[in-house]
């Protein structure tokens, strides 16, 4: 189950209830606007960089096989875009930007490679005032997971992403992928961001950027913390959880530096179980852990269940101080730039739930896409086994000793550019490669395009089992490991499907900007997959996941009492301005709906997100075995939301059968033309005109005729003083309104709730 998500950006009042960013869904024909711009840094009185007016940016959600389309606009000030030769250092061009989807298995190509739009091309340059379209298409067998996005313009990544320009990106699990004990957990998205103002101010000064240059002084003058941690843009918010219930925390951590070792302290007694790291489910699901290890770029999905001796009680999700990420202190003074820190992040308020025991989470081994099969027994040719070193002192990434620091001077020597910078090595696509990696005890290793598996390390596990041999990551740092030969980790990965540049860098973003980055060229024929994947795991799937009713490899856990089942009522304390949009519940096998089925909500589409596609066509009438008419494949259609003064743009496509479009003269009655349609917004204060009145499109014109196979655009513009309220929409073709709208072709519930607060 996906928990309800609010649509507001919160301030920073300590102890305030946690809020959630706007959720934007990938959908065919929908292009979402995303603007990087100057936004307030909480209540500190100065600006930083953020997306769409706040920190963090909106949360994007997509399904395996979908394309997420984004119009990326750079609204940063050109005055801060000082060139690298003029700053005489590695922090420069701080107003040039681009967009990276951290963790997606996706193409790294862009317009310079012949594409119409950019994919995950971190070498793209979007200058101030420019807009570029990004199309992020993921494979049908992409594993569901928690990821994030941020700018990745070399020499400006730290000041932009570390300053707050980032957000969560979730790939949803396919229907039936997880056992219900996991799939039905209430979900809480926690975007944790760390901001060391001393370090950010120092980077800004070196980049000659007025944004953030005075951040440390402003904080000190206002007697505010200089080492700041936000959760969803709030300082120390409160999350209310029911007891004896499993809750899924989707955690993503964004920072220039500083690591977190998270535990729950306080009066509450909480059990933590690790579900996934870096958007990939662990093989021993669920894994008992006491500490969640997060370093810049890392994600963790954790199930938590809490109880109290006396209700209510509180717990604190907090980080304990540890050793440094790497030697040296922040240039700007104050906290060490790369310390593990002690910080309180999130207060947990535990209320008594209806159950007195917790349902057991079954031990589960999920079916894996073929690009994530266990590679520990794979045959790796000697030529495809190499040494990768993260060298902090020289700010280099090397493969078999080859590779120079990507400083501005090096990349532009002898008339060169970033585009002409040589690859560290070449990997053929559709094969398995092994890297013996040193330096991950001090530097987070991040690889783009495809994740990697830990196949060997000095110990079988670290950090109380948080890191184990066999785990998958796209960003890895194990601080317990010593340096030198004893600190070597062996990783393997498939170069699955995508050719082009696979970027590798240290995810201490300051180090990346200073040159600790390179790329591996993946060569060969686009689309080639690893032929032996199915030999290693005969259950892996190369196409879309085919749902089965029960996971074959689940066994009940003996660690918890299973005498009672927790309530299936959603957590009432979770903000609910964006309804739950997961409609993946299995239909009942009896004629009537299952009494215990949990309420689900239609997809929510915002007017501000662009032009929405609304398809009228035949859809199943529940589980009755026959079809009715509906929108976008179901009953009801999606929920639209808009604010006073906005325009909701909808392309209505008629997919109904012409065979059912019998004219009225042939039916000899008033019920006819049942496959001709249009669209009416029931209750809006809006114009009733259309194309026949001289408009280029239709407004609320119920005399419009959209024949089978046709598509027409509707634009519903409401006044700025339109009252907020709940409305609905449906077809209104005369002589066919009853059979279409009454049969299910409508949007009910909170459809068109205008100006919702």
C-alpha positions in Angstrom: 0.0 0.0 0.0 1.2 3.5 -0.7 0.5 5.9 2.2 -1.2 9.2 1.6 1.0 12.0 0.6 0.5 15.7 1.2 0.9 18.3 -1.5 2.5 21.1 0.6 6.0 22.3 1.2 6.5 22.7 5.0 8.4 25.2 7.0 10.9 24.3 9.7 9.1 24.4 12.9 10.6 21.8 15.1 8.2 19.1 16.2 5.7 19.9 13.4 4.0 16.9 11.8 6.0 15.6 8.8 4.8 16.6 5.4 5.5 15.2 2.0 6.3 16.7 -1.4 4.0 16.7 -4.3 3.8 13.4 -6.1 4.1 13.4 -9.9 3.4 10.2 -11.8 4.9 9.2 -15.1 2.2 8.7 -17.7 1.9 8.5 -21.5 1.6 11.9 -23.0 2.4 13.8 -19.8 5.4 16.0 -19.5 6.2 17.3 -16.0 7.8 20.7 -15.5 10.8 20.8 -13.2 12.6 24.1 -12.5 15.8 24.6 -10.7 15.7 28.0 -9.0 16.6 30.1 -6.0 14.4 29.0 -3.0 14.5 29.8 0.7 16.7 27.7 2.9 14.1 27.0 5.6 13.8 29.9 8.0 17.4 30.9 7.8 16.8 34.1 5.8 18.9 33.3 2.7 18.4 31.4 -0.5 19.8 28.2 -1.8 19.0 26.2 -5.0 16.0 23.9 -5.1 13.3 22.5 -7.4 9.8 24.0 -8.1 10.1 26.4 -5.2 11.2 24.3 -2.3 13.4 21.7 -0.7 13.1 18.9 -1.7 11.7 18.8 -5.2 8.5 16.8 -6.1 8.5 13.0 -5.7 8.4 11.3 -9.1 6.9 7.8 -9.4 7.0 5.4 -12.4 6.4 1.8 -13.2 8.7 -0.6 -14.9 8.7 0.0 -18.7 7.4 3.5 -18.4 8.9 6.8 -19.6 9.2 9.7 -17.2 9.2 12.9 -19.3 10.4 16.2 -17.7 10.8 19.7 -19.1 13.8 20.9 -17.1 14.1 24.7 -16.8 17.1 26.5 -15.5 15.9 29.6 -13.6 19.2 30.2 -11.8 20.9 33.6 -12.1 23.4 34.0 -14.9 25.4 36.3 -12.6 26.5 33.4 -10.6 27.7 31.4 -13.6 31.3 32.3 -13.3 33.5 30.4 -15.7 36.1 27.9 -14.4 39.2 29.9 -15.6 37.9 32.9 -13.7 37.4 31.1 -10.4 40.9 29.5 -10.7 39.6 26.4 -9.1 37.3 23.4 -9.5 34.1 25.0 -8.2 32.7 27.1 -11.0 29.8 27.4 -13.5 27.4 27.2 -10.5 24.4 28.3 -12.5 24.8 25.7 -15.3 22.8 22.6 -14.6 21.4 19.3 -15.8 19.5 16.3 -14.4 20.7 12.9 -13.1 18.4 10.0 -12.0 20.5 8.4 -9.3 20.0 4.6 -9.2 17.9 4.0 -12.4 19.0 1.3 -14.8 18.9 3.5 -17.8 20.7 4.9 -20.8 23.3 7.6 -20.2 22.9 9.1 -23.7 21.6 12.4 -24.8 21.1 14.8 -27.8 24.8 14.7 -28.6 24.4 10.9 -29.2 21.5 11.4 -31.7 18.6 11.2 -29.3 15.7 13.6 -29.6 15.8 14.3 -25.9 18.3 13.8 -23.1 18.2 10.6 -21.1 20.6 10.3 -18.0 23.3 12.3 -19.7 25.3 14.1 -17.0 27.5 15.8 -19.5 24.5 17.8 -20.8 24.7 21.6 -20.1 21.4 23.5 -19.5 22.3 27.2 -19.2 20.4 29.8 -17.2 17.1 30.6 -19.0 17.1 27.4 -21.1 14.6 24.5 -21.0 15.5 21.0 -22.1 13.3 17.9 -22.3 14.4 14.7 -20.6 12.9 11.3 -21.3 13.8 8.6 -18.8 12.8 5.2 -20.1 13.4 2.2 -17.9 13.2 -1.5 -18.9 10.1 -3.6 -18.4 12.0 -5.7 -15.9 13.4 -2.8 -13.9 13.2 -3.8 -10.2 10.9 -1.6 -8.1 12.8 0.6 -5.6 13.7 3.9 -4.0 16.0 6.3 -6.0 16.5 10.0 -6.2 17.4 12.8 -8.7 19.7 15.8 -8.6 21.8 18.1 -10.9 25.1 16.6 -12.0 26.9 19.4 -13.8 30.7 18.8 -13.2 32.2 21.5 -10.9 28.7 22.5 -9.7 27.2 19.3 -8.4 28.1 19.9 -4.7 26.7 23.4 -4.5 23.5 22.5 -6.4 22.6 19.0 -5.1 24.2 19.6 -1.7 22.5 22.9 -1.4 19.0 21.3 -1.7 18.2 20.7 -5.4 17.2 17.1 -5.2 14.1 14.8 -4.7 12.9 11.3 -4.5 12.2 9.0 -7.5 10.4 5.8 -6.9 9.9 2.8 -9.3 6.8 1.0 -8.1 6.7 -2.7 -7.6 4.7 -4.7 -10.2 1.4 -6.0 -9.0 1.8 -9.2 -7.0 5.6 -8.9 -6.7 5.8 -8.8 -2.9 3.9 -11.0 -0.4 0.9 -9.0 1.1 2.7 -8.6 4.4 5.1 -6.3 2.6 2.9 -4.9 -0.1 0.3 -3.7 2.4 2.7 -1.8 4.7 1.9 1.9 5.1 4.6 3.9 3.3 6.5 6.9 4.5 9.0 8.7 2.1 11.8 10.3 4.1 14.1 12.5 2.0 17.0 13.2 4.4 19.3 16.0 3.5 22.5 17.2 5.2 23.8 20.7 4.8 27.1 21.7 6.3 26.8 25.5 5.9 30.5 26.0 6.6 31.5 23.8 3.7 28.7 25.1 1.4 29.7 28.7 2.1 33.3 27.9 1.3 32.4 26.2 -2.0 30.2 29.2 -2.9 33.0 31.6 -2.2 35.4 29.6 -4.4 32.8 29.5 -7.1 32.2 33.2 -6.8 28.5 32.5 -6.2 26.5 35.0 -4.1 24.0 32.2 -3.4 25.1 30.4 -0.2 28.3 32.5 0.2 27.0 34.2 3.3 25.2 31.1 4.6 27.4 30.4 7.6 27.5 34.0 8.7 23.7 34.3 8.5 23.3 31.1 10.6 25.7 32.4 13.2 24.1 35.8 13.4 20.6 34.2 13.8 22.0 31.8 16.4 20.9 28.8 14.2 22.6 25.5 13.7 25.3 25.6 11.1 25.2 21.9 10.4 21.7 21.3 9.3 19.7 18.2 8.7 16.2 18.2 7.1 13.7 15.4 6.6 11.4 16.4 3.7 12.6 19.9 4.1 11.8 20.1 7.8 14.0 20.2 10.8 13.1 17.5 13.3 9.5 16.8 12.2 7.3 14.3 13.9 6.0 11.1 12.3 3.1 9.4 14.1 3.0 5.6 13.8 0.5 3.0 15.2 2.0 0.4 17.4 2.1 -3.3 16.4 2.1 -2.5 12.7 4.9 -2.6 10.1 5.6 0.7 8.4 7.9 1.0 5.4 10.3 3.9 5.6 11.7 4.8 2.2 14.9 6.7 3.1 17.1 8.6 0.6 20.1 10.6 1.9 21.5 13.6 0.0 24.6 15.5 1.2 27.9 16.8 0.0 29.6 14.8 2.8 28.9 13.4 6.3 27.6 9.9 7.0 24.7 8.8 9.2 24.4 5.7 11.5 20.7 5.7 12.3 19.1 4.0 15.2 15.8 4.5 17.1 16.3 5.7 20.7 13.9 6.9 23.4 11.0 5.4 25.2 9.6 3.5 22.2 10.8 -0.1 21.5 11.2 -0.4 17.8 12.2 -3.4 15.6 14.1 -2.6 12.3 14.2 -4.9 9.3 16.1 -4.1 6.2 14.1 -4.6 3.0 16.2 -3.0 0.3 19.4 -0.9 -0.3 19.8 1.4 -3.2 16.5 0.4 -4.7 17.3 -3.4 -4.8 15.7 -5.9 -2.4 18.1 -7.8 -0.2 18.3 -11.6 -0.9 17.5 -12.5 2.8 14.3 -10.4 3.1 13.7 -9.3 5.8 17.1 -8.7 7.4 17.3 -8.0 11.1 19.4 -4.8 11.7 19.9 -2.4 14.6 21.6 0.4 12.6 20.8 2.0 9.2 24.1 3.1 7.5 23.6 6.1 5.2 26.3 8.0 3.3 25.9 10.5 0.5 23.8 9.0 -2.3 22.6 5.9 -0.4 19.1 4.7 0.1 17.5 2.2 2.5 14.0 0.8 2.7 13.4 -0.3 6.2 10.4 -1.9 7.9 9.8 -0.6 11.4 7.4 -1.7 14.1 7.2 0.0 17.6 5.6 -0.6 20.9 5.3 1.4 24.2 5.3 0.4 27.8 2.7 3.1 28.3 0.9 4.8 25.4 1.6 7.2 23.7 5.4 7.2 23.8 8.2 8.7 21.6 11.3 7.5 19.9 14.0 9.4 18.0 15.5 8.4 14.7 19.0 9.7 15.3 22.6 9.3 14.1 25.4 8.5 16.4 28.9 10.0 15.8 31.6 7.8 14.4 34.9 8.1 12.6 35.5 10.3 9.6 34.6 9.4 6.0 38.1 10.5 5.0 40.9 12.5 6.6 40.8 16.2 6.7 38.4 18.8 7.9 35.9 21.1 6.2 37.6 24.1 4.6 35.1 26.4 6.2 35.8 25.2 9.7 33.1 24.0 12.1 32.1 20.3 11.8 34.5 18.1 9.9 33.4 18.2 6.3 33.4 14.4 6.1 32.5 13.2 9.6 30.0 10.7 10.7 27.7 13.0 12.7 25.5 12.9 15.7 22.1 14.3 14.9 18.5 13.9 15.8 16.5 13.7 12.5 12.9 12.5 13.1 10.7 12.2 16.2 8.5 9.1 16.2 5.2 9.4 18.1 3.8 6.0 18.8 0.1 5.6 19.4 -1.7 2.4 20.4 -3.0 0.5 17.5 -5.9 -1.9 17.4 -3.7 -5.0 17.6 -1.7 -6.4 20.5 0.8 -8.3 18.5 2.7 -7.9 15.2 2.2 -10.0 12.1 5.2 -12.0 11.2 7.1 -10.9 8.0 7.7 -14.1 6.0 11.3 -14.9 5.0 11.2 -14.2 1.3 13.4 -14.4 -1.7 11.8 -12.2 -4.4 12.0 -13.2 -8.1 14.7 -11.1 -9.7 15.0 -9.5 -13.1 17.7 -11.1 -15.1 20.1 -8.1 -14.8 20.1 -8.7 -11.0 20.8 -12.4 -10.9 23.5 -13.6 -8.4 26.8 -13.2 -10.2 29.0 -14.9 -7.6 29.2 -18.1 -9.6 29.4 -16.4 -13.0 32.4 -17.1 -15.2 34.4 -13.9 -15.7 37.2 -13.9 -18.3 40.6 -12.5 -17.1 40.3 -9.6 -19.5 37.1 -8.5 -17.8 38.6 -8.5 -14.3 40.2 -5.2 -13.4 41.3 -3.0 -10.5 39.5 0.2 -9.6 41.0 2.6 -7.1 39.4 5.7 -5.4 42.4 7.9 -4.6 41.3 10.8 -2.3 44.6 12.6 -2.2 45.0 12.9 -5.9 41.2 13.2 -6.5 41.4 10.4 -9.1 39.5 7.3 -10.1 41.7 4.8 -11.9 41.2 1.4 -13.6 44.3 -0.8 -13.7 46.3 2.3 -12.8 45.0 4.4 -15.7 43.0 7.6 -15.3 43.7 11.2 -14.5 41.8 13.7 -12.3 39.0 15.3 -14.2 40.0 18.8 -13.3 39.1 21.7 -15.6 42.7 22.2 -16.6 43.1 18.5 -17.5 39.8 18.2 -19.4 40.6 21.3 -21.4 44.3 20.8 -22.0 45.4 21.0 -25.7 42.0 22.2 -26.8 40.1 19.3 -25.2 36.6 19.4 -23.7 34.6 17.2 -21.4 33.3 15.5 -24.6 36.8 14.5 -25.7 37.9 13.2 -22.3 39.0 9.5 -22.6 37.3 6.5 -21.0 39.0 4.7 -18.1 38.5 1.4 -19.9 35.9 -0.3 -22.2 33.4 -3.0 -21.2 31.4 -4.9 -23.9 27.7 -4.7 -23.4 25.8 -7.9 -22.4 28.6 -9.3 -20.3 29.8 -9.7 -16.7 32.7 -7.6 -15.3 34.6 -7.7 -12.1 36.3 -4.9 -10.3 38.6 -5.2 -7.3 37.9 -1.9 -5.6 40.0 0.0 -3.1 39.1 3.2 -1.3 35.5 2.4 -0.3 36.4 2.6 3.3 36.8 6.4 2.9 34.9 7.3 -0.3 31.4 6.3 -1.5 31.8 4.6 -4.9 28.9 5.4 -7.3 28.4 3.9 -10.7 25.7 5.1 -13.1 23.6 3.0 -15.6 23.8 -0.4 -13.9 24.1 -1.5 -10.2 26.8 -3.9 -8.9 26.9 -6.8 -6.5 29.4 -7.3 -3.7 31.0 -10.7 -4.4 33.9 -10.6 -1.9 35.2 -8.5 1.0 37.6 -9.1 3.9 34.7 -10.1 6.2 31.4 -11.7 5.4 29.5 -8.8 6.8 29.9 -5.3 8.3 27.9 -2.9 10.4 25.9 -5.5 12.2 24.9 -7.2 9.0 23.9 -4.1 7.1 26.5 -4.9 4.5 26.8 -8.5 3.4 28.5 -10.4 0.6 25.9 -10.9 -2.1 24.3 -7.5 -1.6 23.6 -5.1 -4.5 24.4 -1.4 -4.6 24.9 1.5 -6.9 26.6 3.6 -4.1 28.9 1.8 -1.6 31.0 2.8 1.3 31.9 0.6 4.3 33.6 2.7 6.9 34.6 -0.2 9.1 37.1 -1.4 6.5 40.7 -0.5 6.9 42.7 1.0 4.0 45.3 -0.7 1.9 45.0 -4.3 0.6 42.8 -5.3 3.6 40.2 -2.8 2.4 39.5 -4.3 -1.0 36.0 -5.1 -2.1 35.3 -7.2 -5.2 32.2 -6.2 -7.1 30.6 -7.6 -10.3 28.0 -6.1 -12.6 26.2 -6.9 -15.9 26.5 -4.4 -18.6 22.9 -4.9 -19.5 21.2 -3.4 -22.6 22.7 0.1 -22.6 25.8 1.3 -24.4 27.6 4.6 -23.8 29.3 6.3 -20.9 29.0 4.6 -17.5 30.1 7.3 -15.1 32.0 6.3 -12.0 32.9 8.8 -9.2 33.3 9.4 -5.5 29.9 10.6 -4.1 31.5 13.0 -1.7 30.3 15.6 -4.1 33.1 18.0 -3.2 35.6 15.4 -4.3 33.6 14.7 -7.5 33.7 18.4 -8.5 37.4 18.5 -7.8 38.0 15.7 -10.4 37.4 12.4 -8.7 35.3 11.1 -11.6 35.7 9.2 -14.8 33.7 6.9 -17.1 33.8 3.4 -18.5 32.8 3.1 -22.2 30.2 0.4 -22.7 30.6 -0.7 -26.3 28.7 -3.0 -28.7 25.1 -3.3 -29.9 22.4 -1.5 -27.9 20.0 -3.9 -26.3 22.4 -6.8 -25.9 21.8 -8.7 -22.7 23.9 -11.3 -20.7 23.1 -14.6 -22.3 23.9 -16.7 -19.2 21.7 -14.9 -16.8 18.9 -17.5 -17.0 21.5 -20.2 -16.6 22.6 -18.6 -13.3 19.0 -18.2 -12.2 16.3 -20.0 -14.1 13.5 -18.0 -12.4 14.8 -14.6 -13.5 12.6 -12.5 -15.8 13.9 -10.6 -18.9 10.5 -9.0 -19.8 7.7 -7.6 -17.6 7.1 -9.4 -14.3 4.4 -12.0 -14.5 2.4 -11.9 -11.3 1.8 -15.0 -9.3 -0.6 -15.3 -6.4 2.0 -16.4 -3.8 5.8 -16.1 -3.7 7.2 -19.7 -3.9 10.0 -19.1 -1.5 8.3 -17.5 1.5 8.4 -19.0 4.9 6.9 -17.6 8.1 9.3 -15.9 10.5 9.4 -17.3 14.0 10.7 -14.1 15.6 7.3 -12.5 16.2 3.9 -13.5 17.5 1.4 -14.1 14.7 -1.7 -14.6 16.7 -3.3 -11.3 15.5 -3.1 -9.4 12.3 -2.5 -5.7 12.4 -5.2 -3.3 11.3 -5.4 -2.6 7.6 -6.7 0.9 8.2 -4.2 3.4 6.8 -2.2 5.5 9.2 -4.5 8.4 9.9 -1.7 10.6 10.9 -0.1 10.5 7.5 -1.0 13.7 5.5 -3.6 12.8 2.9 -3.8 15.7 0.5 -2.6 13.3 -2.2 -4.7 10.1 -2.1 -3.2 6.6 -2.1 -2.8 5.8 -5.8 -1.9 2.1 -5.5 -4.7 0.1 -7.1 -2.9 -3.2 -7.2 -5.1 -5.2 -4.9 -6.0 -8.6 -6.3 -9.7 -8.9 -7.3 -12.0 -11.2 -5.4 -12.7 -14.6 -6.8 -16.3 -14.3 -5.6 -19.0 -12.3 -7.3 -18.9 -9.7 -4.5 -15.9 -7.6 -3.4 -13.9 -9.1 -0.5 -15.2 -7.5 2.7 -11.7 -7.1 4.0 -10.2 -5.4 0.9 -8.5 -2.2 1.7 -9.7 1.0 0.1 -7.6 2.3 -2.8 -7.5 5.5 -4.7 -7.3 6.5 -8.3 -4.2 8.1 -9.8 -3.9 11.8 -9.1 -3.1 14.1 -12.0 -2.2 17.8 -11.3 -3.3 20.6 -13.7 0.2 22.1 -13.4 1.9 18.9 -14.7 1.1 19.5 -18.4 -1.3 17.9 -20.9 -3.0 14.8 -19.6 -4.2 11.9 -21.7 -7.7 10.6 -20.9 -8.8 7.5 -22.9 -12.4 6.5 -23.0 -12.6 2.8 -23.8 -13.9 -0.7 -22.7 -12.7 -1.7 -19.2 -13.5 -4.6 -16.9 -16.6 -4.1 -14.7 -14.9 -5.2 -11.5 -14.6 -9.0 -11.4 -17.9 -9.7 -13.0 -16.5 -11.0 -16.3 -17.8 -8.4 -18.6 -16.8 -4.9 -19.8 -18.2 -1.5 -19.3 -17.0 2.0 -20.4 -14.3 3.7 -18.4 -11.4 6.1 -18.4 -7.7 5.0 -18.6 -8.4 1.4 -18.1 -10.6 1.5 -15.0 -13.5 2.6 -13.0 -13.3 5.4 -11.9 -11.0 7.5 -14.0 -8.0 9.4 -12.6 -8.5 12.2 -10.1 -7.7 15.6 -11.4 -6.6 18.5 -9.2 -6.3 22.1 -10.0 -6.0 25.5 -8.3 -8.0 28.6 -8.8 -6.9 30.4 -12.0 -5.3 27.3 -13.5 -6.0 25.6 -16.8 -6.5 21.8 -16.8 -5.5 20.5 -20.2 -6.9 17.1 -21.2 -6.5 15.2 -24.5 -9.6 12.9 -24.7 -9.1 9.9 -26.9 -12.1 7.8 -27.9 -11.2 4.1 -28.0 -14.8 2.8 -28.0 -15.9 0.4 -30.7 -17.4 1.8 -33.9 -19.7 -1.3 -34.0 -21.5 0.1 -31.0 -22.0 3.5 -32.5 -25.5 2.8 -33.8 -27.2 5.9 -35.1 -30.5 7.1 -33.5 -32.4 6.5 -36.7 -31.5 2.8 -36.6 -32.3 2.3 -32.9 -35.6 4.1 -33.3 -35.3 5.4 -29.8 -33.5 7.9 -27.6 -30.6 5.7 -26.6 -28.1 5.7 -29.4 -24.6 6.7 -30.7 -23.2 5.0 -27.6 -19.6 5.1 -28.8 -19.6 8.9 -29.5 -18.4 10.8 -26.5 -17.1 14.1 -25.1 -16.1 15.5 -21.6 -18.1 17.6 -19.1 -16.6 19.0 -15.8 -19.6 18.7 -13.5 -19.6 21.7 -11.1 -16.8 23.9 -12.4 -17.5 27.6 -13.0 -16.1 27.4 -16.5 -16.9 28.4 -20.1 -19.2 26.1 -22.1 -17.7 27.1 -25.5 -15.8 25.0 -27.9 -14.3 24.8 -31.4 -17.7 25.7 -33.0 -17.5 29.0 -31.1 -14.2 29.9 -32.6 -11.9 28.4 -29.9 -8.9 26.3 -30.9 -10.0 23.6 -28.5 -13.0 22.6 -26.4 -13.9 24.0 -23.0 -17.0 22.5 -21.2 -18.9 22.1 -24.5 -21.3 19.2 -24.0 -22.4 19.4 -27.7 -18.9 18.4 -28.9 -18.8 15.0 -30.7 -15.7 12.8 -30.5 -16.1 9.8 -32.7 -14.4 6.4 -32.2 -10.7 6.7 -33.0 -10.6 10.5 -32.6 -8.7 12.6 -30.1 -9.6 16.2 -29.1 -8.1 18.6 -26.6 -10.1 20.1 -23.8 -8.9 23.1 -21.8 -10.8 24.0 -18.6 -9.7 27.4 -17.3 -11.3 28.5 -14.1 -11.3 32.0 -12.6 -8.7 33.1 -10.0 -11.5 33.5 -7.5 -13.0 30.0 -8.0 -13.9 28.5 -4.7 -12.1 25.3 -3.7 -14.4 22.3 -3.8 -15.1 18.7 -4.9 -16.5 18.1 -8.4 -16.5 15.3 -10.9 -16.3 14.7 -14.7 -18.0 12.5 -17.1 -19.1 12.1 -20.8 -22.1 14.2 -21.8 -23.0 13.1 -25.3 -26.7 13.4 -25.7 -28.4 10.0 -26.0 -25.4 8.3 -24.6 -24.7 10.0 -21.3 -26.5 7.4 -19.2 -24.7 4.3 -20.6 -21.3 6.0 -20.6 -21.3 8.0 -17.3 -23.6 5.6 -15.5 -21.6 2.6 -16.7 -18.4 3.9 -15.1 -17.0 6.5 -17.5 -16.5 9.2 -14.8 -14.1 10.4 -12.2 -15.5 10.3 -8.7 -14.3 10.6 -5.2 -12.1 13.7 -4.9 -12.1 14.3 -8.7 -11.4 17.9 -9.6 -11.1 19.1 -6.0 -10.2 22.6 -6.9 -7.7 24.6 -4.8 -7.4 21.9 -2.1 -5.5 22.9 0.9 
